[in-house]
Amino acid sequence: MSINTINLSANYCFVIPCYNHSHALPKVLKSIEQYQLKCIVIDDGSSIEQAQKIKLITDQYAWVILIRLATNQGKGAAVINGLKYAYNQGYNYAVQIDADGQHDSNSITQLIEQSQLNPYSLISGCPIYDSSVPKHRLIARYITHFWVWIETLSLSIKDSMCGFRIYPLQATNKLLRRCKIGKRMDFDTDIMVKLYWQGTNSVFVPTKVTYPEDGVSHFKAVKDNLLISWMHTKLFFGMFPRMVSLIKRNFKKKKDQQHWSQIQERKGLWGLRFILKFYRLLGRRAAKAIMFPVICYFWLTGKKQRQASQQYLQRIKNHYDKIPFVEKKRLTSFNHFLRFGEALLDKLACWQGDIKINDIYIPNNQEFLNLIDEKKGIVLIGSHLGDIEMCRALAQLSHDVKINALVFNKNSSRFKQVLSEANNASTVNLIQVDTLGADTAIMLKQKLDAGEWIAIVGDRTSTNPHQRMQENAVSWANFLGSPAPFPKGPFILSSALNAPVYLFWGLKPNGRFQIHFELFSDNLKFSRKNRQAEIDLIIQKYAKRLEHYCLVSPLDWFNFYDFWDFNKPELNEATTKVDKNE
């Protein structure tokens, strides 16, 4: 998309807070000159010498208006003065950019594009840092992100500290009349959170941020950190009377919101990236601590997922006499959610190389090693019980075995991107099954012939309920006491690939990693005459093994929806036959 330039200069202007930045200001003004917008520079009580230089600089540009404050009142006060002036001059939007040259002016086009697409939203840069960023700044930023999540009861604010943004002036001026906003280094976060409380969403645009070697920082470590801490304290307590409305807002469907799935994906991607960076900076314990309140939030607000967890765990409790490792009191939906969060850290740890093959218990380890030594292609059928990614990472990093995983692109692209940031090798062998065709099947056969392994999940049917109920797509099998729909596709594909088929699960039932690996079929084949009955039989066999391992490690079940959904048919003869054999 390109900017709609009609009345652009009448609607948009720049606001630049400036305090003793005469050395960097000329470069900033030169970089934004191309946009042909009025610019309001607010001199926040600079020294006499600096003020004179700033005036000489701004006098060179007819489109620049200089406002000088008699005393230094803080960055926030300077921006507020600029925003009020812009609003009184009839502008609808103000582009805030710092005078120190940290912000990439090339991103202004994208910011304005998003402003035109989201006219009632605050548009903000989301920093992409280079090596110049001080590490302590990153850590402080992550701490602020965490508190903002709590203060808004939302993960939608990706970065509240970036001073590169576009304000919708009508909503902002309304807020400034009603509320007291921080006037110093607490300003950027304070106004973004309070605008969110008022109903103004934030939209984020990735932008490069650098810290110039000769840059001048006015951040006072002790004073400003205390100021920011006090701001978060006030925002935290200010959140409580708004808690109900904030939670309702998270579930409200916005009629003007487009591409809902893409918006959710971006939210999830940023959250995963945040956890990965926190993991790298401070280690697993710190990442686990920061994840705990996030898991609490999703447990409290995820009603459907919580109910699905409770229903599944009740089925497990009905089979409690068969559970070998866990205590009944641990089988709660909250612990279930916590285990899901821990599994996320396990995935990152595996691809980071923090979990070694010696840390894992493999009951039939010799058979596993023999398969590796044979360098023979096999098909692995897994599930959303346990951690497939852990198995794939350990096989590739510890034994140089390539496991090609078939994934649904729409549901996995967020995590694929994060894994690639943990280890580039993690995404080399991911294959999208939403585009699976003859060419893909031929390619998979070639990989098997080359001694590589193919991994498929056998428990996830289509997200389209009509497709799930089609006779040629789904087979119903008895699972934890009731019929459940299983996809036929993975088993038909395994048959076509003409290779040995193994079942595998990466579990953590008692705090220690376990990889269970067992032969399912030397060569899975279905006859033309009894094809349907034979497929039903093999799927029921798979369902029984899945049930067994659910009882071994119940909290490793990561299908957070009603797995037994839709009308349940009577169990067929194939189901009864396998049950008796088992």
Secondary structure, DSSP 8 states (H G I E B T S, - for coil): -----TTHHHHEEEEEEESS-TTTHHHHHHHHGGG--EEEEEEES--HHHHHHHHHHHTT-TTEEEEEESS---HHHHHHHHHHHHHHTT-SEEEE--TTS-B-GGGHHHHHHHHHHSTTSEEEEEEEE-TTS-HHHHHHHHHHHHHHHHHHT-S--S-S----EEEEHHHHHHHHHHS----STTHHHHHHHHHHHHT--EEEEEEEE---TT------HHHHHHHHHHHHHHHHHHHGGGHHHHHHHHH---TT---HHHHHHHHHHHHHHHHHHHHHHH-HHHHHHHHHHHHHHHHHH-HHHHHHHHHHHHHHHHTGGG-SS--GGG--HHHHHHHHHHHHHHHHHHHHT-S-GGGSB-TTHHHHHHHHHHT---EEEE-SBS-HHHHHHHHHHHH---EEEEE-HHHHHHHHHHHHHH-GGGGTTEEEGGG--HHHHHHHHHHHHTT-EEEEESS---SSHHHHH-TTTEEEEEETTEEEEEESHHHHHHHHHTS-EEEEEEE-TTSS-EEEEEEEESS----STTHHHHHHHHHHHHHHHHHHHHHHSGGGB---S-TT-S------HHHHHHHHH-
